[in-house]
Amino acid sequence: MRKCFLALSLFFSFFSSFLVSSPLVGSLLADGSLSADGSLFAEGSSLADGASLESKKVVTLWSYYDHPPFVTSAADKKGLSYDFVEMLNLFSENQTFQYRLEVVPRKRLDSYLEQGKKGAVLWVSPLFFADPEQEKYRWTGALLKDEQSFISNSKTPFIFDGPESLMQPGFVLGGLRGHIYHGIQEEIDAGKIIRSDVSYVKQNIGMLLKNRVDCFLIPYTTMKYFEKEMKLSNKIYYSPNPLNTYRRHIMVRHNSQVFHALDNVVKQLEQDDYWAALLDQYGLSLSTVNTDY
């Protein structure tokens, strides 16, 4: 009996050593699907990966843009904002941070900033936050170049040539409720430019095609998405002269480590084929035009 027990012990000891050293099991371990003690791991994960994930610092990225191309479906978490954050988490060389997107109204974001909350804001310009000299906050390089475009019907194209060109008898400009249009706002407030507002940017496309407005103002990045999505290329006309042009950056309200991590990513975007593919998905491209600010 004792000899039988000893033989079985030797057999299992040898068999266990064989499993651990076996090339087959070694490949399974490398795949993260089977451990030396026979326990299973989820594919692509390991204890080391788990420890690495837990050690990452979560950085909140805010955006107050809840419309295309930045958000195309809030329920499904689709849009350029979601794609950009996913790109940061998957492909960023800096593995110290885990980025989390939070889409919030502008007023709530302003409250966060007043409270001193740490985070960063996507797709914004220094002028949007009264920081033209970039002294209040840290600013990365430009993510996108954008403009406030005048869109008209291709059958009756409109070319912007200063505020006076919007003062024609019976001419109606479509705008977004609550939005201030620097450069023509004084004339709007004085009643010299007739403005008709909607609540959502897409509604102005309907207003134009129904001949309720003669042209409307919309960010170029947003209009290019709708142009592709709604097949409007032959129906609309972009004025060669926009109201203004600007760059969209990441405004960072965090420590220098977070700033440099984000800024290093932004600096490499122009050479990033995946970023170019993402932009193309939304009807955008890597623009080289000059901007006003």
N, C-alpha and C positions, 0 to 999 in steps of 0.2 A: 504493500500500500504506500509506504513511504517512498519507495523507488518510483512508483507511478506518479505520485504528487511532484517529486523532484523533476521527473522528465517533463511533465506538463509545464512546470514553472520555467524550465530552460527553454521549452518550445515557445511560450508566450513572450519571454524576454527577447529571444532571437527575432520573433515575428514583428514585435514592436520596433526594434532597432532597424529591421529591414524596411518597414513602412516609412519611417522618418527619413531614411537615407535614399529611398526609392526616387528615381527621376520623375515618375508619374505623380507621386504624392507631392514632390517638390514643386511640380508645375501647378498642382491644385492649390498649394499654399501660396504660390506667387500670384495666382488668380484671385486669391482672397476668398475661396469657396470652401476650403477644408483646412482645419488646423491640425497640428501634430497630434492633438488629443482627440481628434475626430469631430470637434465642434464645427458648426457651420457659420459662415459669415455672409452677409449680403454682398452681392456682386459689386465690385469696385470699392469696397470698404474694408477697413481693418481697424484693429485697436489703435494703431498709430494714427490712422486717418481721423478717428474719432477724437483722439487727444488733440490733434492739430486743429480740428474744427472748433472744439471747445475753447482752445487758447486764442482763437481769433477775436478781435475786438469789433463789435457791431457799430457801424457808422450809418446814421440815417441820412438818406438823400431825399430832400423835399422837392416837390414840383407843384405849382399851382395851375399848370396847364392840364385841363381835363378833356381836351379836344384833340382831334387828329393834327399832326401825325403822332403826337406824344402819347395820347391815349386813344385807341380805336375801339376798345371794349374793356370797360372797367370790370365787368363781371368775369371776363375770361383773362383779365390782366394781360391785355395785348396792346402793343403800341411801341413807339420808339423809346419811350422812357423805360419800359420794362425790358426791352431788348438791350438797351445800353447798360442797365444795371446787371443783367445776366452776363453780358460780355465782361464787365468788370470782375465779377465773381469767378468766372470760368477761366479767363485768359490773362488776367492781370499778373505781371511778374511779381508784384508785391503781395505776398500771401499772409500779411499781418492782419488785414481787415476783411470783414464780411459786410457787404453793403446791402442796405434794406431801403426800398423805395416807399415813400409815403406821399400820396397825392392829397393836398390840402388846399382849402380856399386861401386866397391871398391875405385876407384879414387875419386868419388863424396863424399863417406863417409870420406875419408882422408881429403878432403877439408872442410867438415862440422866440423871435429875435430879441424883442424887448425884455423877455424873461432871461435871456442869456443862454438859451438852450444850444447845445452843440450839434452841429450837423453841416450839411452843404445843400445849396439850392441849384437845381439843374436849369439850363436853358435861359439864363438871364443876362441882362446887360447892366453895367455899372450905373447907367442913367436911370434904370428902373428903380434903383435903390438910393438915388441921390448921392452917388459916390463916383462922380466922373473922374476924380483924381486917384481912385482906387486906394483910399487911405483908411476907410472905415472897416473894410473887409479884405480878405485875400481873394484874388481872382486868378483862375487858371487861364491858359491860352484859350482861343476860340474853338468851340465845338462846331458851330454852324455860322454861316453868314446869312442874314435874313433881311427882309424889307417889309414896309407897309405898302402893299401893292394896290393900285387902282385897277379894278376889274370891271370891264364893260362888255356889252354884247358885241360879238364879232361883226354883226350887221351895222352897228352904230358905234364904232370904236372911239374911245375917249383918250386923249393925250393930256396929261396933267402939265400945266404950264403956270404954276403959281396959284394962289388962292382965287385970283380973278377968273381963272378958267372954270371954276366951280360956281360962278355967280351968274350964269346964263339964265334968262327967264324960263321958269318952269323946271329947271334942272334940280334933280333930287339925288343926294348922296346917301348911300346906305352905310350905316355904322353899327357898332355893337354897344348895347346899352351900358352906360357907366364908364365907357372908355373915353379917355382924353387923347385927342389927336394933335400932338405938338406940331406947330407950323401953320395950322388952319383953325385952331380952337378959338382964337380971338374972333375970327370972322363968323364962326358958327354961333358963338355966344351973342354976337351982335345981330344975328338974324340975317346976315348977308349971304350965308351958305345955308340952304335948306337941307336938313339932315333927318332921315327916318331910321330909327333904331330897331333892332331885333334882339332877342335874348341869347340866341345861339348862332355861331358863325355860319353854319350850314344854311340857315334860313335865308340869308341874303342871296344865296345862289337862286333860290326859288323866286325871291323878290325881283331879281334881275331878269330871269327868264319869263316872268309874268309881266314884265314892263312896269313894275311898281317903282323901281329906282333906275336911274340912268347909269350909275356905277356904284361900286361899294369898295370899302377898304377892308383888307384882310392880310394877315401875315403870308408872305410868299410860301413859306414851308407848309402852311395849312392848305393853301389853295392848290399847290402841286399835288397833294395827297387826294383832294377831292376831284381834281381834274382827271387823275388816273382812275380813281374809283368809280366816278360817274361818267367817264368817257366824254369829257367836255372840250377836248382839244380844239374842235372846229366851231365851238359855240361861244367861246369867250376870248377876250383880248386883254393882254397885260399892257398897261401904259409903260412905255420905255422910261418914263420919269416917275419913280415911286415917290411917295410922300417923304420917306426917309429910309436909310439903310443902317444896319447895325449888326454887331456880332453877338452871338449867344455863348456865354461862358458858364463855368461852375463857380458860384460864389461860396467860399468856404468860411464857415464860422466854427473852426476847430483848431487843433494844434498843428504845428508845422509838419509832423509826420503824415497826417492825413492830407494836408495840402500838397506836399511833394508827391505822395503816392498818386493822387488824382491828376496833378499837373503833368507828371511823367507820362501817364496814359494819353492825355489830351495831345501832348507834343508828338506822339507817334501815330495819331489817327490818319494823317494825310498819306501815310505809307501803308495803312492797314487795309488789306483787300476785303476782310470781313466787314469792316466798318463801311466801306464803299458799297458792298452788297446790301447791307442793311438800309443805307440811304436810298439805294435804287428801288428797294422794295416799297418805299413810301413816295416814290416819284421824285426823289431828291438826288443831288449830286454834290461832289466836292467843289464848291464854288471858289473862284479865284477873283471875283469882282471886289473892287474897293468899297469900303463902307464909310458912312458919315461918322460913326462912333461904335 
